Amino acid sequence: MQSFGQSEDPPLGHSIGAVQVRPAPVGRVTDWTFRPQGSDPIRWDWSLGPPDVHGLVPIRNPRSTEKSRHIPVQAHCFVTGTTLKLESGLEYDLLLMLERDPTAAWFVPQPTRLGVRLPNRRRTIHTPDLLMLDTAGRVTIWNVRSADRQDEKFRIQSDATAAACREVGWDYKVFPGHSRAQKFNLRWLAAYRHDRPWYEAARPELVEMCAEGATTNDVIEADRGSGHLVSAMWHYAWRGHLIIDIDHWIGRTAPIAWAHGASDE
């Protein structure tokens, strides 16, 4: 496991603004702070290489007050097998989208605290929303912000975060949210994430039906009320093996198809 650098943070409870940092270019990240499991937050020394993301815990815990815009969410993560504390429903929508990615290997919410030098030379701090590690070892830092709330301050912080990620070989992306139909379709499919004993047995019938051209109603009719075939359809749609348009409302006439190569997975 990668060893962690020595902390340069002030004692907990003191403002991070009290930390002395080197002057940085305008709109630039000056420092990264992580919280390794079982440790206080520490200012990361990138000369040691990247941190072991499996050993990171959130830099802060989401809390809700009467003035909060969002309500925190505790979500069971199918990929990590743990409960993740997210700051909003929009972050939950992002997590569901990423959980469908077969290369997703690990997630850390609120993974780091960034010191950012603004254009007016003032220092601020920024906490990205989610870190994703994939099976190839690539790390992506995600920020969640609806398009109508991406103001100038957010864009400055976002640009600085993107540049800082590039410098350390990480990726950076912004998630603005889904359409209403896609959001609720994903939440519906998420109920069928977990494998069930009858799904594998139902697969050949679904593959055959899709080869002949089928709709969701055809699966419902073939199921004859037992539920095994319908639930398997939603499960394989979640996994991406069965193709269905989730960008629009899913009705009985929605066409379905089996993804090329998915029969062998």
C-alpha positions as CSV (number, residue, x, y, z in Angstrom):
1,M,0.0,0.0,0.0
2,Q,1.2,3.5,-0.8
3,S,2.5,5.3,2.2
4,F,1.0,8.7,3.1
5,G,2.8,11.9,3.4
6,Q,3.2,13.9,6.6
7,S,0.4,16.3,7.5
8,E,0.9,20.0,7.1
9,D,-2.7,20.8,8.1
10,P,-3.5,23.0,11.1
11,P,-5.1,21.1,14.1
12,L,-8.7,20.0,13.4
13,G,-11.1,22.8,14.3
14,H,-8.8,25.5,12.9
15,S,-9.5,27.2,9.6
16,I,-7.5,25.8,6.6
17,G,-7.1,29.5,5.6
18,A,-4.6,29.8,8.4
19,V,-2.2,27.4,6.6
20,Q,0.7,29.1,4.9
21,V,1.0,28.1,1.3
22,R,3.2,29.2,-1.6
23,P,1.8,31.8,-3.9
24,A,0.2,30.1,-6.9
25,P,-0.8,31.2,-10.4
26,V,-4.2,32.7,-10.8
27,G,-7.0,30.2,-10.8
28,R,-4.8,27.3,-9.7
29,V,-5.1,24.5,-7.2
30,T,-2.3,25.0,-4.6
31,D,-2.7,21.9,-2.5
32,W,-4.6,18.6,-2.1
33,T,-5.8,17.3,1.3
34,F,-6.8,13.7,1.8
35,R,-8.0,11.7,4.8
36,P,-6.5,8.2,4.9
37,Q,-8.5,5.6,6.9
38,G,-7.7,6.0,10.6
39,S,-5.9,9.2,10.1
40,D,-6.5,13.0,10.3
41,P,-6.6,14.9,7.1
42,I,-3.1,15.4,5.6
43,R,-1.7,17.7,3.0
44,W,-0.6,15.4,0.2
45,D,2.9,15.4,-1.2
46,W,2.6,14.3,-4.8
47,S,6.3,13.6,-5.0
48,L,5.4,10.4,-3.1
49,G,3.1,9.4,-6.0
50,P,-0.7,9.2,-5.8
51,P,-2.5,8.1,-2.7
52,D,-4.0,4.6,-2.4
53,V,-7.6,5.4,-3.2
54,H,-8.8,2.2,-1.6
55,G,-7.4,3.6,1.7
56,L,-9.2,7.0,1.5
57,V,-12.3,8.0,3.4
58,P,-14.4,11.1,2.8
59,I,-12.8,14.4,3.7
60,R,-16.1,15.4,5.3
61,N,-19.4,14.0,6.2
62,P,-22.5,15.5,4.5
63,R,-24.8,17.3,6.9
64,S,-28.2,19.0,6.4
65,T,-29.4,22.2,8.0
66,E,-32.5,24.3,7.6
67,K,-30.6,26.4,5.1
68,S,-29.3,23.5,3.0
69,R,-30.3,23.2,-0.6
70,H,-29.9,19.4,-0.6
71,I,-30.7,16.5,1.6
72,P,-27.9,14.0,2.1
73,V,-28.3,10.5,0.8
74,Q,-27.0,7.2,2.3
75,A,-26.8,4.9,-0.7
76,H,-25.8,1.2,-0.8
77,C,-23.1,0.9,-3.5
78,F,-23.2,-2.2,-5.6
79,V,-19.6,-1.9,-6.7
80,T,-18.0,-1.3,-3.3
81,G,-20.5,-3.3,-1.2
82,T,-20.6,-0.5,1.3
83,T,-22.9,2.4,2.2
84,L,-21.7,5.7,0.7
85,K,-22.8,9.0,2.2
86,L,-23.6,11.4,-0.6
87,E,-24.5,15.1,-0.4
88,S,-27.5,15.1,-2.6
89,G,-29.9,13.2,-4.9
90,L,-28.0,14.5,-7.9
91,E,-24.9,12.7,-6.6
92,Y,-27.0,9.6,-6.2
93,D,-28.0,9.9,-9.8
94,L,-24.3,10.1,-10.8
95,L,-23.5,7.1,-8.7
96,L,-26.2,5.0,-10.3
97,M,-24.9,6.0,-13.7
98,L,-21.4,5.0,-12.9
99,E,-22.3,1.7,-11.2
100,R,-23.5,0.5,-14.6
101,D,-20.0,1.0,-16.0
102,P,-18.5,-2.5,-16.0
103,T,-15.0,-1.0,-15.5
104,A,-16.0,0.7,-12.2
105,A,-13.9,-0.7,-9.3
106,W,-14.1,1.8,-6.4
107,F,-15.8,5.0,-5.3
108,V,-15.0,7.6,-2.7
109,P,-17.4,10.5,-2.0
110,Q,-16.0,13.9,-1.0
111,P,-12.5,12.4,-1.7
112,T,-10.3,15.5,-1.3
113,R,-10.2,19.1,-0.3
114,L,-8.5,21.4,-2.7
115,G,-6.9,24.8,-2.0
116,V,-7.7,27.1,-4.9
117,R,-6.2,30.5,-5.7
118,L,-8.9,32.6,-7.3
119,P,-8.3,35.2,-10.0
120,N,-8.5,38.0,-7.3
121,R,-5.6,36.2,-5.5
122,R,-7.9,35.2,-2.6
123,R,-7.7,31.6,-1.4
124,T,-10.7,29.3,-1.2
125,I,-11.3,25.6,-0.7
126,H,-13.2,23.2,-2.9
127,T,-14.4,19.7,-2.2
128,P,-15.2,17.6,-5.3
129,D,-18.1,15.2,-5.0
130,L,-16.9,11.8,-6.1
131,L,-13.8,9.8,-7.0
132,M,-14.0,6.8,-9.3
133,L,-11.3,4.2,-9.8
134,D,-11.7,1.9,-12.8
135,T,-10.3,-1.6,-13.4
136,A,-7.4,-0.2,-15.4
137,G,-6.3,2.0,-12.5
138,R,-7.5,5.3,-14.0
139,V,-8.9,7.8,-11.5
140,T,-11.7,10.3,-12.3
141,I,-12.7,13.2,-10.1
142,W,-16.3,14.2,-10.5
143,N,-18.1,17.4,-9.7
144,V,-21.9,17.5,-9.6
145,R,-23.7,20.7,-10.5
146,S,-26.9,21.3,-12.5
147,A,-26.3,23.5,-15.5
148,D,-28.4,26.4,-14.1
149,R,-26.1,26.5,-11.0
150,Q,-22.8,26.5,-12.8
151,D,-21.9,30.1,-12.0
152,E,-18.6,31.9,-12.4
153,K,-17.2,30.8,-9.1
154,F,-18.0,27.2,-9.9
155,R,-16.4,27.5,-13.4
156,I,-13.2,28.9,-11.9
157,Q,-13.0,26.1,-9.3
158,S,-13.9,23.6,-12.0
159,D,-11.2,24.8,-14.4
160,A,-8.6,24.8,-11.6
161,T,-9.6,21.3,-10.6
162,A,-9.5,20.0,-14.2
163,A,-6.0,21.4,-14.6
164,A,-4.8,20.0,-11.3
165,C,-6.1,16.5,-12.2
166,R,-4.3,16.7,-15.6
167,E,-1.0,17.5,-13.8
168,V,-1.3,14.3,-11.6
169,G,-2.6,12.0,-14.4
170,W,-6.2,11.9,-13.3
171,D,-9.3,12.7,-15.2
172,Y,-12.0,15.3,-14.3
173,K,-15.6,15.5,-15.3
174,V,-18.7,17.5,-14.4
175,F,-22.2,15.8,-14.1
176,P,-25.1,18.2,-14.7
177,G,-27.8,15.7,-14.2
178,H,-30.1,13.5,-16.3
179,S,-33.4,14.2,-18.0
180,R,-36.4,13.4,-15.8
181,A,-37.1,10.2,-17.8
182,Q,-33.5,8.9,-17.6
183,K,-33.3,9.7,-13.9
184,F,-36.3,7.7,-13.0
185,N,-35.6,4.9,-15.5
186,L,-32.2,4.4,-13.9
187,R,-33.7,4.3,-10.4
188,W,-36.2,1.7,-11.5
189,L,-33.5,-0.5,-13.1
190,A,-31.3,-0.1,-10.0
191,A,-33.9,-2.1,-8.1
192,Y,-32.8,-5.1,-10.2
193,R,-29.0,-4.7,-9.8
194,H,-28.5,-7.8,-7.7
195,D,-28.3,-11.2,-9.4
196,R,-31.0,-13.8,-8.7
197,P,-30.9,-17.5,-9.2
198,W,-33.5,-17.5,-12.1
199,Y,-31.8,-14.8,-14.2
200,E,-29.3,-17.1,-15.9
201,A,-32.1,-19.6,-16.7
202,A,-34.2,-16.8,-18.2
203,R,-31.4,-15.4,-20.4
204,P,-31.7,-17.8,-23.4
205,E,-35.4,-17.1,-23.7
206,L,-34.8,-13.3,-23.6
207,V,-32.0,-13.7,-26.2
208,E,-34.3,-15.6,-28.5
209,M,-37.2,-13.1,-28.1
210,C,-34.8,-10.2,-28.9
211,A,-33.5,-12.0,-32.0
212,E,-37.1,-12.1,-33.4
213,G,-37.8,-8.4,-32.5
214,A,-39.5,-7.8,-29.2
215,T,-41.0,-5.2,-27.0
216,T,-41.4,-5.1,-23.2
217,N,-45.0,-6.2,-23.6
218,D,-43.8,-9.4,-25.4
219,V,-41.7,-10.2,-22.3
220,I,-44.6,-9.4,-20.0
221,E,-47.0,-11.7,-22.0
222,A,-44.4,-14.5,-22.1
223,D,-43.8,-14.2,-18.3
224,R,-47.4,-15.3,-17.6
225,G,-47.4,-13.5,-14.3
226,S,-44.6,-15.5,-12.6
227,G,-42.3,-12.5,-12.6
228,H,-39.1,-14.4,-13.5
229,L,-38.8,-13.2,-17.1
230,V,-39.8,-9.6,-16.4
231,S,-37.4,-9.2,-13.5
232,A,-34.6,-10.8,-15.6
233,M,-35.4,-8.3,-18.4
234,W,-34.8,-5.4,-16.0
235,H,-31.7,-6.9,-14.5
236,Y,-30.1,-7.4,-17.9
237,A,-31.2,-3.9,-19.0
238,W,-29.3,-2.6,-15.9
239,R,-26.2,-4.5,-16.8
240,G,-26.4,-3.3,-20.4
241,H,-26.8,-6.7,-21.9
242,L,-30.4,-6.0,-23.0
243,I,-30.7,-2.7,-24.8
244,I,-33.7,-0.4,-24.1
245,D,-34.0,3.3,-24.5
246,I,-33.8,4.8,-21.0
247,D,-33.8,8.4,-22.4
248,H,-37.6,8.2,-22.8
249,W,-40.4,6.8,-20.7
250,I,-40.5,3.0,-20.9
251,G,-43.9,1.7,-21.9
252,R,-45.2,-1.6,-23.1
253,T,-44.4,-0.8,-26.7
254,A,-40.7,0.0,-26.0
255,P,-38.5,-2.1,-28.3
256,I,-35.7,-4.2,-26.7
257,A,-32.6,-5.8,-28.2
258,W,-29.8,-8.0,-27.0
259,A,-26.4,-6.4,-27.0
260,H,-23.9,-7.9,-29.4
261,G,-21.6,-10.3,-27.6
262,A,-23.5,-10.1,-24.3
263,S,-24.7,-13.8,-24.6
264,D,-21.2,-15.0,-23.9
265,E,-20.6,-12.9,-20.7
